[in-house]
Amino acid sequence: MKGFISPSLHPFKSLLLFTLFVMAGMFIGNFLAMLLVKAIWGYGITETANMLARPKDYPESRSALVLFQGVVHLAGFTISSLMFLRVYAHRPADYLSPRSSVPFHLLLGSAVLLLVIMPAASWLVHWNANVDFPAFMEGFERWAREKEDTLRELTLELTKITTIPQLVLGLLVFAILPAVGEELVFRGVIQQELQRWWRNPHLAIWVSAIIFGLIHMQFYGVVPRIMLGVLFGYLYWWSGNIWVPIIGHFINNGFMVLMMYLAQRQSITMNVESTEAASLPLSLVSLGLTVVLLYSLYKGFRCAPAPAQPHRF
């Protein structure tokens, strides 16, 4: 990545600087979101905090909460990352995507992979949702369960989607913004800087994925989320293009938003929130197709035109 970044700044220092940018973005995002919620709906700081903690008690506040989430995420992840790269990287586009373009069939294959893998991944989801902590971690287990229930309640309230405008807004706030912002943060910056520091792409991928999983603060879904981060990390490393994990992330989140919309319209009978594992035959087919797709993508990205600068291979 020589020529893309400030050569005098050690990766550890760059990560500390990036953390400050993200913290500042979160602070500014919360401030702006509070102002907008107050200006549009008249809710004050205390009311907004109560709505976030107990959304069921404020059924009329859903639009305000969706706007709040969207503004905080946009400022805290996307804008802060772009501002950091503008200050830190000599050529931000090259830093994020050393391979400026990716063949369409590989991009499509990466998107399909996120759909194909879901039945096989459901077994991991089921295990993590029902994990039992040892007795000495009883306090942590109680806290983790309370946190999980609170966040699940907030998610269910925010994703009550029954109209097309609500679906469009839901795709924007819960699929597009997280896909862009979180991939810029965890793959675009953190994974890249860890790789530059340790010279070990595999370690960088796993550590950034663990941070990605833990930062969501949902411990009864942390392992599947870490593995999802690992998948995005390898797709990014193989492809050399930030849009590959962004599109994969969007497909993953967007599919869930769409299924919630269809379920609430009673167009499908699927329980989107279920943590039950898929049937064994379906899961085995899913696992087999996942392995084939992963290998095909790995070989395909390796054979694609090399990045403009040495970066991944």
N, C-alpha and C positions, 0 to 999 in steps of 0.2 A: 504493500500500500504506500510505498515511498512516493512522495509527491502529492498524496491526497490529504495528508494530515500535518499538523504542526510538529515538525521533527524534534523539537526541544522538549516536548511534554511527554513524560512517562505515562504509560497506560493507566497506572494506579491514580495518578494525579488527574488524568483526563476523566476517569470514572467518578472521582470526587467532584470535579467541576460539573459533570453531567448531572450528578445527584442534586447539586445546588440548583441547576436549571429546572429539573423536574419539580423539586420542592417549591421553587418560586412560581412555576406554572400552576401547581396545585393550589397554592395560596391565592394567586390572581384569579384562577378559575372559580374557586369557591366565592371569592369576593364579587366577581362579576355575576355569577349565578344568583347569589343572594340579592343583588341589586335588581336583576331582571325579574326574579320571582316577586320581589316587593313591588316593583313598578307595574307589573302586569296583573298579578293576583292579590296583592296587598298583604302577603304573608311575611311576617317578620322573622328574625333569626331564630327565636325560640320555637315558633310554629313550624318553621322549616325543619329544624332539628327533630322535633316531635314527629313530623310526617315521615322523615327518613327512618326513625326508630320504630314507629308504629303505623305503617301505611294503611292498614285496614281501618284504622280509626278516622281516616281522612279520605274517603272514597272519591270525593270531588277534586282531590288535589293531584290526580294522576298526571295530568298534562304538565303541571308545575314541576313534579318530580322528574319526569322524562327530560324536560328542558334543563333542569339542574344537573342531572347526570351527564347529558350531552355536552354542556358548556365546560364542566369540570374536566371531563375526559379530553375534550378538544384542546383545552389550554394546558392541562397537566401532562399529556403524553405527546400529541402531535405537534403543537406549536412550540413547546419547550424543546423537543428533539430537533425540530427544524432550526430554531434559533441557536441551539448549541452547535449544530453542524455548520451554520453560517459563520459562527465565530471561530470554530475549531478546525474545520476542514477547508483546505484550499479549493477543492472541487467536490462539493457535497454529493452531486449526482454520481460521480465516479467512485466516491467512497462507499456509497450505498449499493451501487450496482456496477462493479468492474466489468461485467458482461452486460452491455447496454441493451441487448435484445435477446429474447429467448424464442426458439421455434414454437409456433402455436400449438403443435401437437403435444409438446412437453408441458406447456402451460395448462392445456386441457387435461392432460393426464394427471397433473398435480391436483387439479380441482376434483376430478373423479375419484382420486385416491381418498380424499377426505370423506366421500360418501360411502365408498366401498368398505372402509375400515370400521364403520360404526357398529355393525353386529358383533364383530370380534372384540371391539373395545368395550362392549357392554358388559362383558364378564369382569373386566377390570373395574368398571364403574360399580357393578354390583358388589364386588369384594370390598372396595374402599368405603362404600356407603354403609356397610354392615360390620366394619372392623371393630374388634373389641380391644380396648387398651388395657394394659396390666393394672393391677390394683393400685400401685404406687402413683399412677397417672390419673387417678380418679378426678382430681381437681381440674386438670387440663381437659379431660374428656367432657366434663360437665360444661366447662367454658366453651369448648369447641362445638358442642352440640347446640348450646344456646346461640352462639354466633352463626352457626349453620342455619338454624331455624329462622333467625332474624333476617339474614340475607336471602333465604329462600322466600320468605313472606314478601320482602321488598321486590324480588324478581318477579314473583307471580302477579303482584299488583301492577308493576310497570309493564308487564307483557300481556295485559288484558287487551287483546287486539281483535276487533270484530268488524272493522270497516277498512276499505282500501286506503284512505288517508292515514289511518292509524298504522296500517301495515307498512306504508312507505316511511313514516316517521320511525317505526320500530326498526326497519332495516337500516336506516341512517344511524340511529343512536346505538343500537345493540349489535350491529353487524359491520357497517362501514367504518365508523369511528374507532371501534376497538381493533379492527383488522389493521387499519393504517397506523394508529397511534401505538398500539402494543408491539407491533412488528418493528416499527422504527426504534422503540426503546430497547426491547429485549434481543432482537436479532440485529437490527441495523447498527446499534451502538454498543450495547453491553457485550454481546457475543463477539463482535469484531474486535473490541478493545481487549477482551480476555484472551482472544486468540493471538493478538499482537503481543500481549504480555507474556503468555505462557508458551507460545509457539506450538500449541497442541490443540487442533480444532475440535477433537472429540471432547476433551475436558471443558473447553469453552462452551460447546453446545450443551453439555449436561449441566454445568453450573448455571448458565443463563436460563435454562429450562426449569431448574429447581427454584431459582428466584422468581421466575414467571409463575410457577405453581403456588409458591408460598405467599406471594404478595396479594393474591385474591382472598386470602384469609378464610377459605372454605376447606377445612381439613378433611371433611368426609367426601371430598372430590379432588383432593390435592394430587394423588398419584396419577389418575387419568389426565389431569391438566399438565403435570410435569411431562408425561409421555407425549402429549400433544405438542408441548414446547420442543421436545427432542425431535419430533417429526418435522416441525417447522424449521428447526435449526439445521437439520441435515439437508432439507430441500434448499435452504438458503446457501449452505456451503457448496453443495453440488452445482447449483444453478449460477451462483454469482450474481443474482439479480433479486433485489428486495421485493419485486412485485410477485414473485412466486409464492413466498410465505404469506404475503398480504392477501392474495387471491384465495389461497387455501384456508386462511383464517376466516375470510369473509364467507366462504362456502360453508364452513363448519357452523358459524354463528347464524348465518342467513337461513340455513336449512332449519335450524331450531325455531327461529322466529316464524318462518313460513308454516311449519308444522303446528305451532301454537295457534296461529291465525286460523288454519283449517280445522283444528280440533275445537276451537271456541265457536266456529261457525257450524260445527257438527257435520263437516264435510268428510271427516275421517274419524275413526274410533280409537286411534292410537292415543295412549297416555304418554304424552311427551315428557312428563316429569318422572316417569317410572324409572327406578334403578334396577329393575329386574333384567337378568341376562337374556339375550336372544336364544332361540332354540339352538341346540348343538349342531344340527346339520347346516343351518344357515350360517352360524358362526364359523364353522370349518370352511365353508365355501368362501366366506368373507376373508378369513385368514389366508387361504390359498391365493385368492385374487390380490390381496394386499402385498404378499411377498412377490408375486409376479410383477405387479405395478412398480413396487419399490426398485426392484432390480432393473426393470426396463427404464425407469427414470434415471437411475444412477448411470447406466450405460449411455443413455441418450444425452444427458448433460455432459458426460465425459467426452463424447464424440462431437458435441456442438462446437462452433467456433470459439476459440479461447478468449478469455477476457483481454481487454486492452493492456492491462498491467498484470504482472504475476500476483495472484492473490490466494487462490484456493487449491490449485492442483500442483 
